[in-house]
Amino acid sequence: MKKNKFLLLICLITVTISWSQKAKTSLSETDKKVADLLSKMTLEEKIGQMTQITVTNFNQPEKPDLDLVKLDEAVLKFHIGSILNVPNPGAPSIQKWNEVLTIITTEANKTRLKIPILYGIDAIHGSSYTLGATLFPQQIGMAATFNTDLVKKGAEISAYETRASSIPWVFSPDLDFPRNPAWSRTWESFGEDAYLSSQMGVAMVSGFEGTDVGSKYNVASCMKHFLGYGSTTTGKDRTPSIIPERILRQYDLTIYEAAIKAGAKSIMISSGEINGTPVHASKYLITDILKKELNFKGVVVTDWKDIIYLHTRHKVAETNRDAVKMSVMAGIDMSMVPEDYTFYYDLLDLVQKKEVPMSRIDDAVSRILKMKMELNLFQNTVADLKDYPKFGSQEFIDEAYQSAAESITLLKNNNAILPLNKTEKIFVTGPTSNSMKYLNGGWSYNWQGENSDVYAANKFTILEALQNKIGKDNVTFSEGAYFDKEDESEILKAVEMAKGASKIILCLGEKNYTETPGDISNLFISDSQVKLALALSKLNIPIILVLNEGRPRLISQFEHITSAIVQCYLPGNEGARALASILFGDVNPSGKLPYNYPRYPNSLEKYNRKYTESLGDDEQNNDAKYEKSYLPQFEFGTGLSYTTFTYSNLKIDKSEINTSDKITVTVDVTNSGKVSGKEAVLLYLSDEYASITPEVKALKRFQKINLQPNETKTVTFTLDQKALQFVTNDLKWIAEKGTFKIQIDNQIIKFKLK
């Protein structure tokens, strides 16, 4: 018996050694290098790596050069691992960025271990903090293209130009899932559909990171803002959300899960709170779900000051020290402090007093070091500008133009008034008609986008693009109205000047903004703009309404007086040229709405509403006078063309499937008009009955195609089991037996799940 026990012990030891050796050999070379470097670091150096500071801390008053004394203190005394933001005076050239990063790299090389600084920037629609970079439509416009290839290509160009700026890390894509259109960051998202958002997010991550994130042409992406940030109850930025976990899992979480599987290297945490718990304080969301359940191995970074805000705003931490402990133990790896060293001091004290274990610090620092190694920063942090001959090139500009052209969405075209004739006399008016600020929006050259007219002075405003298209002699102009200030004399002037025109191009929308400065209490477009529209309508001259806005501002007070409506969103530096090409028929519009455009401020239903949100839409309620509860101005997926597309022959390969089958769907799409055009083919699925009330319909697949006149293409989709599933109250994904309906345009077909 003793002999058997001894043999058993030997076997156990052998197996243990074998597994230990296997574990060691399974470590990647990068992991080994990280472990080796980590073993050499002091506690102070580790905490420094977790500290991110804004570069404006090192600005000298009214001077463009960095204060080297302050930088020296940050790097050599506090061992900071990351810097973000833009030095004075803003939007540096690639040469200036090269100079700044050279100074920072030189400083990092003075440290004992020579660990490079990780520099991050908000390059959200191009390398938007670099002079001369290519600016694309903001994300909401890219979503409207329904073209993942365009999104990926745009991210590749953004990565190229950001690396040319010597910056390896971008705080993008925005994967927020906005539930209230008034939210000031709606335009930073991909809209109201989780599937569309997930596909666009995957495309953007793939474009940023490529197959080798360490390449001199790729950057690390940073998904944001995990989780539920876009669902504030009030619709205002950084205010509380109430979201059941079932809803979080069915919608919000799926978007991040897809981007994580695509390889996203980092993630930024939401500034908000869900059900009373700030996300920065939620171990359940950050560690249990993000790091463990989703197996996210990248860096988890805070948003601006958000650990401090646990104490000063959210009031869940009595002191800043408590806030630091709370967030680090929740799973935060890096603190965007970003203006002082409170995080460093407090975390150092917490570890020394064993209130935060060294294992938590080592986990965080290992993630940061690994990303730096994967980015190849230990070999090179400063770009060789000779490697970037395409920076700001015509090739890149053409791609931004194409993205803008495919994003712009034709919502209304009574009597085919568009496209316009190039010999017409047009009158251009409205507050968005002659400024680059309202084409680019926020996060453009600076935080709120105030400087676009200066930095993009060589680009066309809408007025300039129209003048360039048909000649100044055919275009008259008056601003007509301001966003907030009402000026009756300006309106009268515009009405008088419009009298000689054959068409009026009325450019309305919003001023530039982002985050809390963009909060509104009224979703209607401003009164001054409404008055301009109504005054012009009395002339009985056709009005083409052009919208430049980050969210759908309500136009129901005057929509009826317009002949055509074109939604531009925030189309970027090439947006006006693309708009002019569409208005005059050189480009056929192909954008589709990535959200429901509401008609009323108290009727904000999403397209994938529940059946109870459509009361009054059917004859079962004919015993009472119901006002339709679902009546958006324009529904998700709306987008007209100058040609017509006919759908036919919707087919499926199986009429009955089991719980392991996939189903193949085909449909024929014909260009039955007279001009070529692009069409986003959208597949919706409906579960007719389910134990959790089903959606009326939900987007499950989409594909953008190009058709010549009289050309037909067969579009094929595959639906897997996940497309049929929903999350139950016990938080499990299931598909229940029953009948499902597939709808593509006017084509409908049903199948059964056994």
N, C-alpha and C positions, 0 to 999 in steps of 0.2 A: 504493500500500500504506500509506504514511504517512497519506494522507488518510482511508483506511478506518479505521485505528487511531484517528485523531483523532475521527472520527464515533462510533466505538464508545465512546470515552472520554466524549464528550459525553452519549451515551445512558445510560451507566452513572451519570454524575453526576446526570442528570435523574431517573432512576429512584430513586437514593438519596435525593435531595431530596424526591421525591414520597412515598416511604415514610416519611421522617423527618417530613414535614408530617402525613401520615396518622396516624403514631404519636402526634404531639402532639395532634391534634384528637380522637383516640380516647380520650385521657385524660379521665376524668370530672372534673367540677368539684371533687369531693372530693380526687381524686388531685393535682390542681393545687395546691389549698390545702395539702395535706400536703407536697408538694415545696417549696413556697414557705416554709412554716414551718420545715421541716427545714433549709433553706439558711441560716436565721438563727440556728440553735442552736449553742451551743458543745458541745464534747465532754462536758463535765461535765453540761450540761443533758440531753444525749441519754442518758447513762448513768443519770441520775436517773429518766428516764422508764421505764427498764427495771427499776427498783427498787420492790418492793412491801413495805410495812411494816405490821405489825399496829397497830391503833389502841390496843391495850393498852400500847404503848410510851409513850403520852401520857397514860395514866391517872395520877391523883394518888392516893396511898395513902388508901383509905377515903373517897374523895370522888368524886362523880359527874362533876365538871367536868374538862375536858382541861387538861393542863399546857401552857400556851401557849408557854413557853420551849422546851420539847422539840419541840413542833409547829413552831415558828418555825425551829428548827435543821434539822428534817427537810425542810421545804419550801424554805427560802431558802438553806440551805447545801448540802444534798444533792439538791435539786431533785426529790424523789421524785414518781413519776408515779401511784402507786396506794397505796391503803390498804384493808385488809380487817378483818373481825372486829367484835366487839361491845364498846363501851365499858362501863365499870363503871356500875351493878351488874349489867347484863344486861337483855335484852329491853326496850329503851326504847319509850316511846309514840311515835306518829308526830310528836307535838310535840317530843319530846326528840331524835328523829332529825333533825328539821328544824333544831333548834338546833345539833346537832353538825356537820351538813353545812354550815350557814351559817358556822360558825367556820372549817371547813376551806376552804371556798370563798373566804372573806375572805383567808385566808392565801395561797392560790394566786394571788389577784389582786394581791398585793404583788410577785410575781415579775416579771422583766423582760418575759417573753413572755405572761404570764397564761394559761399552759396549765392547764386544769382537772385536778383530781385525779380519777382513776377509782376509785370505791368499789365493792368487791365483797363479797358475803355468801353464806353457805351457806343459801339459801332453797330447800330441797330438797323440802318437802311443804307449800308455802305460805310466806308471808313469816314464817318460823318464829322470827325473832329480833325481831319487833315485837309489842309488847303489844296484844292484842285482834285480831290478824290471824286469818284463816281457815286452819285447819290441815286438810289433806287426809290420806287414807291415804298411808303411805309407798309408794315406787315398786312394791315387790313386790305390794302390795295393788292398786294401780292396774293392774298387769299382769293380775291375776286378773279384772278386769272384762271383759277382751277387748273393750273399748269405747274406741276411739281418740278419739271425740268427747268423752267424759268427760275423758280425759287432756288434750286440747287446751284444753277449757274450764277445767279446774283450773289449767293453766299460765297462761291469760289472767288469771284472778283473782289468782294469785300475782304476776304481773307488775304488775297494777294496784296491789296493796297494797304491793309492794316499791318501786315508784316513788312511792307515797304516803309512803314512808319516806325519800324523796330518794336512794334507792340504784338505780343503773342497770344493775347487773351481778350475775348470779346464777351460782354454781358448780353448775350443774345443766343437763341431766340426767346421771345416772349411767348410762353405757352399758357398764359392766363386764359380762363374760360369765363368771359363776361356774361353776367345774367341780367344786368341793367344797362341799357344803352346810354344812360346819362354818365356812366363812369368815364372819368377823364383819361383813362388809358385803354379805352376800347380800340383805338386805332393802332395801338402797339400789339394787339392780338391778331389771331387769324379768324376771329369772328365767333359766331354762336354755336357752331357745330363741332362736336368733339372729334368725329372721324376726320373731317376736313383739317382741323387743327393738328391732329396727330400726323397726318400725311405730310403736311407742310412743314411741321417741326422736324420730322425725319429728313426731309429734303434739305432743310437749312443746316442741320447738324452735319449731314454728309458733305455738303458743300464747304462748310467751314473747315472740317477736320480731314477730309479726304481719306486716303488709305494710310497716310503717314502724317500724323499731327505734328511730328517734328520737322517736317519739310519747311523750307524757307518760304513756302507759298501757302501754308496752312496755319490755322490758329485753333486754340482750344475754345470750344463753345461753353456758354454758361446758361443753362435753362433757367427761366425765371417765370413767376415767383411762386415757389412751392409753399403752400397749396391753398386754393380757394380764394386767392387775392381778388379776383374779378367779380366776386359775388356779394359785395357789400349790400346790406339791407337798405341803406339810404341811397345807394348809387354814388356816394362820394368817396374820394380816395382815402384809404387807410382808416376806414370805419368798420365796425364789426360785421361779421357774417354769421348767419345761422344756417348750417348745411348738415343734413343727416349724413352719416357715414356711407349709407347705401348710395346716395347721390354722388358723393365725392368719388366713390369707387367706380361707379358706372360711367362717369363723365370725366371729371378733372384728372383723376389718377391715370386713366388710360392714355392721356396725351403725354404725360411724363414717362410712363412706362415705355411707350414707343420710342421716345427720344433716348432713353437710357439704353435700350436695346440697339439703337443706332450708334452708340458709343460716346455720347456726350460726356465730357471730362469733368464738368463741374455744374453746380446748381446753386441758385440764389434763393434764399428763404423769403417767404411773404412777410410784408410789414404788418399784415393784418392779424386778426384773431378769429377763431372759429369756435362758436358755441361757448364763448367766454374764456378760451385759452389762447393767448398769443402763440402763433406758430413757432416763434423763436424759443418758446418755453416748453414746447411739446416734444417730449421724448418719444411718445407714441408715434407721432407723425414722422419725425426726423430719423430716429434710430430704428424703431420697431418696423415701420412700414418702408421708409425710403432705403435705409441701409441694409436691413435684414430681409424684409419680404421682397423688395425689388432688387436686392443685391447690388445696390449702387456703390461702386468702389471709388468714385471720384471725390472732389473737394466740395464741401458744403460751406458756402460763404453767406454772411449776413447781408442785408441791405443797409443803406446809409443810417448809421447811429442806432440801429434797431436793438442792440443790447442795452444801450443807455436808455432807450425808450421803454424798456420793460419796467424801469424804475420811474422815469419822469412822466410817461404818458399812460401806459397800460396799468400802472400801479399794482403790479403783481410782485414786485421786488421792493423791499423797504429801502435798500441801498443799492448803489451801483455794483458793489461787491457781490451782493445777493444775485443781481441780474447776470453777472458774469458766470457765477456758479451754475445758475439755472440753465443758461443757454449752452454752455460747454457740456454740461451733463446731459442736456437734451440731444446733443450730437453735432453742435456747430464746430467746424474745423478752423474757420478764419473769420475774424471780426473786422468788418468795415467800420473801424472805430468812429470816424476816420480823422479826427482833428486834434486828438490828444493821446496820452499814453495811459489813461485810466485802466483800460483793459489789461495792458501789460502788467501794471503794478498789482492790480487786484487778482489776476490769475496767478501770478508768482506767489503771492501771499497764500492763496487758496491751496496751491500744490504743496508749499512748504509746511502748511498746517494740516496736510493730508485730508483736506475736504474735497479735493479733486484728485483722483488717482493718477499716477504716472501713466498707467495704461491708456487712459483717455487722451492724454497729451501725445503719447507716442502714436496712437492711431491717427490723430489729426495731422501731426507733422509728417507722418509717413505718406499720407495722401497728398499733402502739399509738395513734398520732395519728389514723389513719383510723377506728379504732373509736370514739374519743372524738368525732370529728366526726359519724360516723353516729348516735351516741347524742344528738347535739345538745347536748353538754355545753358547747361554747363559747358557747352562747346561754343555757343554763339548767342549773343543777345542783341547785337546791333547789326542792322541790315547793311549789306553792301549795295548801294543804290544802283550800281551797274547791273545788278541782277533783276531790276524791275523796269525794263524799258516800256512796258505796257501801262504803267501807272497813268491814269487819267486819259488813256488813249481813245481814239475814235472807235476802236473795236469795243471797248468797255462802254462808251457812251451809247453806242448803237444798241447794246444789250439792255441798258437802262431805258432807252426809248421804247424798245420792244416790250419790256415789262410794263411800262406805263400804258402803252397802246392796248395791251391785252387786259389790263386791269380796269380801264375806264368802261363804265357800264351805262348803256342806253336803257333808261327805264320807261320812257314814253316817247312816242313819235307819231302824233296824230297826222293822218293824211300824208304820211311819208314826207313830212316837211324837211327832214334831214335825209341825205346830205344836202348842204347848201350849194348854190351855184357860185362859182368864183367871180362872177361879174356883178354880184349883188352889192348893194350899199348896206353895210351893217353898222349898227350902233352898239357899242360895248359899254357896259356900266356895271356898277356893283363893287363892294369893298374888297373882293378877292381878285379883281380883274388885273391889277397892275403891281403885284408884289410877289417876290419869291418866298416870302415868309409863309404865305398861305398855301403854297404848293408843297413845301417841305414839312411844315409843322415843327414840333419840338425835337429835341435831340439832334439838331442840325447846326453844326458849327459851335453852338453853345447849348446849354441845358434847355432853355425855353425857345430856342430857334429865332431869337430876336435879330441876329446878324446876317440872315440869309441874303438880304438885299445887297449887303456889302461883299460878302464872300462869294456869292453867286451872281455878281453883277454882269458877267459875260453870258448868262443864261437868259432865255426868253420868259417874260411874264406872259400871261394869257393875251393881253393886249398886244404885246410885241410879237407874239407868235402869229396872231391873226393878221397883223400888219405885214409881217414877213410873207405870209401865205398869199394874200390877195392884193397887197399894196396899200400904202398909207392913205392914198386918195379914196379908197373904198371903205375906210374904217374911221368912224368918229367916236369920240370917247368923252365921258364925264363920269367921275366917281359915283355920284348919285346918292350914296349913303355911306355911313360909317357903321361899325358893328354895334356900338352902344349909344353913341351920341346921335340924337335926332336933329337934323338940320333941314328945315322945310325949304330953304332957299336952294340947297343942293338938289333936292328932289325936283323942284320946279325947273331948275336948270337942265337936269337930265331929261325931263319930259319934253322941254322945248327943243333940245338938241336931237332927240330921237325922231322928231316929226318927219325928217327927210329920209329916214331909213326904210328899207324893205323888210328887214328882220332886226330884232333886238336880241343880243347875247347878254343875258342877265346873270352876272357872276356873284353868287351869294355863298354863305357858309359861316366859317368860324375863324377867329384869330388863332395864331399859333399858341400852343400851350402844351404842358404835360404835367402829370401828377397833380398834387393838391391845388396849384394855381389854376388848373383847368376845371375845378369843381363848379357845377351850375345848380341852380334851384329851379330852372325853367327849361324844359326840353324843346320848347318852341324856338324857332329861329328868331332873332332879335326883332323887336317892333319896328325899328328903323328900316330894316330890310323888307319887312312885310309891307310897310307903307310905300316904299319905292316900287315894289312889284305891283301893288294895286293901282298906284298912280299911272304907271306905264301901261297897264291893261286898258285904260280908257282910250288909248290911241288906236285900238283895234289893229295893231301891228303884231304879227306873230312873235311870241316870246319863246326863246330857247333858254331854259333855266340850266345853268351850269353850277353844280355844287362842288365846293372844295371844303371838306369837313372831316373831322376825325371820328365823328359819331353821327347818327341820323337825327339831325335837328328837324323838328316837325314842320312840315310845309302845307298842312291840310287847309290852312286859312286861305291859301292862294294857288294851290296846285291846279285848280280847275281853269285858271286863266292862262296856263302855259300850253304851248303847242308841243314842246318836246322837253324832256328832262334828261340831263347827262350827269351821272355821279362820277366825280373824279377822285374821291377820297383825298389822300395826300400823295400825289403822284411823283413827287421829287423833281429834281432839276430838269428833267426832260419831259415833264408832264404837260407843259403848255404846248410844246411842239406836237406831242402825240394827240392832244385834244384838237388842235387845229387840223391835223390830218384826218381825224374822225369827222369833225363837223363838215368838212368839205369833201369827204368821200374818198380820200386817198388811202385810208385805212378803214376796214370794216370792223365795227366794235364787236367784242366777244366776251367782255367781262360779265360776271353774274354776281348778284348780291350775296355776300357771305353772312348776312344777317337779315332778319325781318326789319323792314323800315316801318316804324309805327305810324299810325294815323292820329292817335290820341295819347295824351300823357299818362292816362290811367288804364291803358290797354296795351300792355307790353309783352303779350304772349310770344313765345318762340314758335318757329315753324313746326317743330316736333312736339307740339302741344299735346295735352291729353284731350280725350273726347269731351270731357266736361267743360273744357275751355272753348268749345264751339257751339254752345247752346244757342238756339235761334237759327241755326244753319239748315235745319231740316224740317220736314212737315210734321214730325211728331209733336212739335210744340205749337201747332196752329190753333190751339185752344186759348192762346194768350198772345199778347203783343210783346214779343221779345225783341230787344235790340241786339243785333249780332254781337256776340262777345269776341269773335275773332274776325277782325276786318283791318288787317295792316294796310298801309298805303301801298307797299310793294312787298311781296313775299320773298323769303330766302330763295335764291336760285333764279330770280327774275333777271333777265338780260336780253335785250332785243338785238336784232342784226339788220343789216341792209339787204340780206337775202332771207330765204325761208328754208327751214329744215323740216323734212317730213320723216317721221319715225314709222317703221313697219316691221312685221315679222318678229315680234318678241317671242323668243323660244327658250325653253329650259330642257336640259338633258334628262331630267327625272321629274316626274310629277309627285312621287313619294320618296322620301329619304329617311334614313335612320339617324341615330345620334352620332354617327362617325362619318357620315357622307359629306362630300362637298357637292355643290350644285353649280353647273356651268350655265351662264345666261348669255344669249346672243340677241342683238337687235340690229336692224338695218337702219342706217341714217342716210338720207338723200338730200343733197343740196338742190332744192326744187326751184331756186330763184335764178337770177341772171348774173350774179357776181360771186366770186369766191369768198369763202368765209370760214371762220373757225367756230367750232361749237363744243361747249363743255357738256358731255353726256352724263347725266346724273341718274344714278340708280337709287331709288328709295325702297325700303322694306317696311312692311306693316305686319305685326303679329296681331291677328284678329281678336284673340282672347288670351288672357294671361292672368296669373294669380296676383301679379303686380300690375296695376292698370297700365295698359300698353299706350305707346305713343301713336298718334294718328299716322305718322310716317317718320322714318329716320334715314338720313343719307348713309349709305353703306359702301358705295363705290362711285368713282367718277373717272372720266378720261377726256382729255382735250384732243379733238381731231381737226383736220383741215380738209375742206372739200371744195373742189371746183364745181362750177355749174353743171348740173345733171349727173354729178358723180355720186355713187353710193358706196358706203363702207359698212362692213359688218363689224360691230364692236362687241368684244367678248369680255365678260366679267366672270370671276369665280367667287362664290360665297362659301366661306367655311363655317364651322359650327359657332365660332365666336360672334359672327355677324348675326346669328339668331338668338344669342343669349342676352340675358339681363341679370342684374344683381338682386337677389332676394333679401328679405329682411334679416336673414341670418348671415348676410354678406357673402353668399356664394353665387358664382356665375352659373346659370342654368338655362337650358332651352327646353321649353315644355311642348309636349305633343299638341298638334293642332294645325290650323291652316294659316299660311303666311301669304302675303300679297306682295308681288314685285311690281313697281311702277317706274317706267322710264318715259318721260313726257306723257303722251296720251295713251301709251300702251300699258296694259295691265295683264298679269298672268298670276295664277295661284299654284301653290304646291302644299303638300302635307308633310309634316314631321311625325313619324310613327313613334 
